């Protein structure tokens, strides 16, 4: 009898204290290894982390969103981790928006996007017709412009609790000439914004490295846990 009671208590405890899930989605032409530092630090915060690797240069945004987001959701379910959060870099944020464009977010709790081209990137507008661009960036890379026909402008307001972190420093001054100031070398601060977001923060970080920055990771942890960024420069659009 004591053994039965012990097993029931252990089972109830594991169900009551199951970890929240965080799905990590890397950016264009990157791999899950680029999000590994983020993964390790979120794991230490007590989250179950699903760091998803997907072929960002092999498919269009619609197919990538189904592949990558569903992979992450399945990993969360398999490990009984709930509710679900997302932390994305660049293209990864567009995949989440695409996936939930016509879907109810269900058990999605919060999303943090790092350097997302939520209104597209002028870099794509300027370079997509140059020979070799599509070869390097794939079908998804061709869809990230700022025109109405491009995917970011077709997705509408977000329907989940979202915090956005934009970068204001560039490692590529040539690419920055195609972008309004301030920018991170790939995406302008203004383009990272999206209707419906709850929090916005611009930090002096560069697009390729922002997901490894200690300050950025600390702000990610803050938003996931409280729905607010900690930095005094952050803008809060949602009442808590």
Helices and strands as residue ranges (DSSP letters): H 2-16, E 21-25, G 32-35, H 36-44, E 48-52, H 61-78, E 84-89, H 91-99, E 108-114, H 122-127, H 133-142, H 151-154, E 162-169, H 173-176, H 189-192, E 199-206, G 207-212, H 214-226, E 235-236
